[in-house]
Each structure stands twice: as C-alpha cells, then as structure tokens.
Amino acid sequence: MTPVELSRTVLRAVRRAVDAGELDVDVPARVGVTPPGPGGCGDYATGVALQLARPAGQPPYRVAQVLRAHLAAADGIADVVLTGPGFLNISLHRTAPADLVAEVLGRGTRYGFADADADADANASTAVGGTLQLRCAPDPRALVVADATARILRSQGVAVRVGCTSPPRSEWTTVLGVHLDADTDAGAHSRPVEEIRPVPAPGDVLALGRDAGRWALLHPAAHDRPRTGGEHLVQRESNPLFRVRYAHARSRALARNAADLGFAAEPGPVDHAHGIHALLADHPRILAAAAAHRAPDRLARHLVAVADAALPFLPAVLPRGGEKPSAAHRARLALAEAAGTVLAGGLTLLGIDAPDHL
C-alpha cells in the first residue's frame, strides 16, 4: 500500500464514521500520512483526529478511537495504535515476497505509480486549479532537476507544468532532454509558483551527453555540488550509473537466456535474495517521498541500492552445469526480472535510457 493509497483508506474510514453517525464533520479533501514521529510506531502516522476534533466537538483522542475501529478493519492494515493526544500509528500487512514480485511484474515500469486521479499530498501546498507550477533558472542543473521532479510528481498523480525564468540555451534542453511546458512567471500567472533551485554544476555537462549528464546532475542532493567529469562515462563498477544500467541489462539478458532454455519467470520462494524484496517493497514509498520533497536524488540513490543488491544475486538465477530448470530457478528469474523492472521504471522517471543490451 502506497502513502497515497493509505491516505485514501483513512479518508474512507472518516466517511464510514460520518455515515454511521459517530462523527458529525465534513470529510476533508485529503489526509496527510507521514512516517511516525518521536514516540510513534508502525509504518505511517496521521494526525487526522486532531484535525477533526474541533469541528466534531469531541476530544482528539476520542475521535482517534472512533477512526481506529474503522481503520483496523480495512484491507492491508495490520494494526492501529493511538499515541499522544490522538495520533493514529498504522502498521501495514507485509506482502508475501512472491506476491510482491508478482505485483511488480504485473504493474511493470509503472509499479509504485499512484492512480491518475490520486489526491496526492505532494501538491497540497502549492497547487491551484489542480496544477502545480514549477519554475527554475536558465541553468542546466536547475532545468534537469525541475524536469525530473515533474516526471516523478506526475507518477504520483500530480498535474505539473514546468517553466523557466528566461529562455535557456537551446542545447541545454535538446542535449539533456528537458521539456518546458510554459513560462511560469508569477507576474504572468495567478497560480502560486514553486522555485527549483539546486546548487549549480561546475563546468560543461553537455559533453557527458543526455544519460550521463542527467545522472551527474540528479544523483547528488540538490544542496550538494555535482561532479561533471568523465567518471560518469566509465564502464566499470566504480560508476553508480553503470551499475544501475548493467544490473538492468543483465536481468533482461537472463530472461532471454531462460527462454532459450525453455523456462520463464514464475514468482515463488527465493533463498538468499540479498535484501532485494525489501528494496522492491520500498519503491512506492521512495517515489512518494521523492515527489513530496522535490528530490529526484532519493530515487537515484534507491536505484543504486537495488542494483547493488541485485548484482550479486543474478549469477545464481540460471541452472548450472547439468541442472534442469526448476521452480527455484523460475522464482529467481522472476525476482531478477522484478528488480530489472524497478530499475527501468526509475531510470525512465529520471529521463535516462535503460538499454536491454550494454
């Protein structure tokens, strides 16, 4: 369950409490869910009871007790604990590893995306009329960060437009693959504008080309100065971009090799998975956090973690020597393909190609 889906579940709990006559309030348009704060527990927490207490004419803790009964019965919720004045701390059911892999393969590169009509919290503070306005300076890094941020926000159901304070050099947009929707100058629009202001990159990043250039600008956090040297082009393990793309290409090669051997992926139990399942399960949360914090670097670092977990696992996928393909091989192949799917989807959101051959 993604944060957006959990937010909807909390809203449904409020509606059920209102319909049952337990609360006399207007159902809010959206509810925020965040990681638990100090003293909290579980996977997520929400302060919706504190938000509704005054209009309901009841103490926050009593409102939380009412909502807890409805939340605890919802699909996907393992437990709901009340803390403090009325915070709801929610623990989610853990998806079985094989079911998780099946979900990733079923959703494909859109795994972790919110529904197109999601009421994403990411745009709650700045969206007017349903569209978020991002604006950046005519600087290569600002352009790329704004472009990648918009891609990630759209994956979470947020309508976004990206503009620049003045026309950028044409080669910055063409070489780096940046799409500008329109000028979002606050003087020309009534909608609020959110500024994207990363630390500028030194030197000329265009020499790296689109993929390496975008990675060089996106992988560091916005407040860190990026490196724009040739280290992003080298084809060896010291280069994080190479590891991510190589892990994806290897997963695609394994699928082709398995087809030659007469078997295909089938999710099932996998021993010694190197923590890949946990990283795949965390992918929707990473996308939601990257959108909410306007931080594509979070996604880039997550892809590196997935690749670094997958690479030691991939050599064990196919049968060795005289082995015949078994259920274990099919399950390993499914996990490898799921990891490759997450890598491909994440690279696409960053505006970087994910080649099947490398």
C-alpha positions, 0 to 999 in steps of 0.5 A: 500500500502506497502513502497515497493509497493509505491516505485514501483508506483513512479518508474512507474510514472518516466517511464510514464514521460520518455515515454511521453517525459517530462523527458529525464533520465534513470529510476533508479533501485529503489526509496527510500520512507521514512516517511516525514521529518521536514516540510513534510506531508502525509504518505511517502516522496521521494526525487526522483526529486532531484535525477533526476534533474541533469541528466534531466537538469531541476530544482528539483522542476520542475521535482517534478511537472512533477512526481506529475501529474503522481503520483496523478493519480495512484491507492491508492494515495490520494494526492501529495504535493511538499515541499522544493526544490522538495520533493514529500509528498504522502498521501495514500487512507485509506482502508475501515476497512472491506476491510482491514480485508478482505485483511488480511484474504485473504493474511493470515500469509503472509499479509504485505509480499512484492512480491518475486521479490520486489526491496526492499530498505532494501538491497540497501546498502549492497547487491551484486549479489542480496544477502545480507550477514549477519554475527554475533558472536558465541553468542546466542543473536547475532545468534537469532537476525541475524536469525530473521532479515533474516526471516523478510528481506526475507518477504520483498523480500530480498535474505539473507544468514546468517553466523557466525564468528566461529562455535557456540555451537551446542545447541545454534542453535538446542535449539533456532532454528537458521539456518546458511546458510554459513560462511560469512567471508569477507576474504572468500567472495567478497560480502560486509558483514553486522555485527549483533551485539546486546548487549549480554544476561546475563546468560543461555537462553537455559533453557527458551527453543526455544519460550521463549528464542527467545522472551527474546532475540528479544523483547528488542532493540538490544542496550538494555540488555535482561532479561533471567529469568523465567518471560518469562515462566509465564502464566499470563498477566504480560508476553508480550509473553503470551499475544501475544500467548493467544490473538492468541489462543483465536481468533482461539478458537472463530472461532471454537466456531462460527462454532459450532454455525453455523456462520463464519467470514464475514468482515463488520462494527465493533463498538468499535474495540479498535484501532485494524484496525489501528494496522492491517493497520500498519503491512506492514509498521512495517515489512518494517521498521523492515527489513530496520533497522535490528530490529526484536524488532519493530515487537515484540513490534507491536505484543504486541500492537495488542494483547493488543488491541485485548484482550479486544475486543474478549469477545464481538465477540460471541452472548450472552445469547439468541442472534442469530448470526448476521452480527455484530457478523460475522464482529467481528469474522472476525476482531478477526480472522484478528488480530489472523492472524497478530499475527501468521504471526509475531510470525512465522517471529520471529521463535516462535510457535503460538499454536491454543490451550494454 
